[in-house]
Amino acid sequence: MPRDLAEDITKLAGLGNILVHRYLEIDLEKLHKTAQEIAKEVVPKFLHWIKNIDPQETPPLPSK
C-alpha cells in the first residue's frame, strides 16, 4: 500500500478514536464535515489501489 494512502486511512482511524474516547465533547457537525472530507479524498485512492493490485504479486491468504 502506498505510504500516502496508509496515512490517509490512519486519519479515518483517528476519527474512530475521537468517537470512542471523547464522545461527549464532539461537535457532530464538525465531525460529519471532517469525515466527509476525508472519505472524499481517501475512498477514490483506496479503490484505485485495490483495482490495480497485481494478483501475481499478492501472496495467497493462509488456509484455515
HELIX and SHEET records of a PDB file:
HELIX    1   1 ARG A    3  HIS A   21  1                                  19    
HELIX    2   2 TYR A   23  GLU A   25  5                                   3    
HELIX    3   3 LEU A   28  LYS A   51  1                                  24    
END                                                                             
